[in-house]
């Protein structure tokens, strides 16, 4: 016979190479998960900024290699770098989009 009154504690997940630690969230979700919306926005900003930095670094490397390949006969020591102002503006726009998000539409996730 199964005891349905006892609640089993969820086993801690092991996530390797994660960009953001979501297991650090210890608060209850609240009604319609309202208490998690601000935390989710924060975690999204953390994750997306890290992913964007990885992508920008790869783009800079690829463009630099292309410059080097195009100018093999010339001495070129320039490393292509996206200006910090463009990086900052891109992140600001991304953060603005995330801040406008109001959470998941629960009516679209619950079955009738």
Secondary structure, DSSP 8 states (H G I E B T S, - for coil): ---SSS---------SS-SS-GGG--S---GGGHHHHHHHHHHHHHHHHHHHHHHHHHHHHHHHHHHHHHTTTS---------HHHHHHHHHHHHHHHHH-----GGGTS--
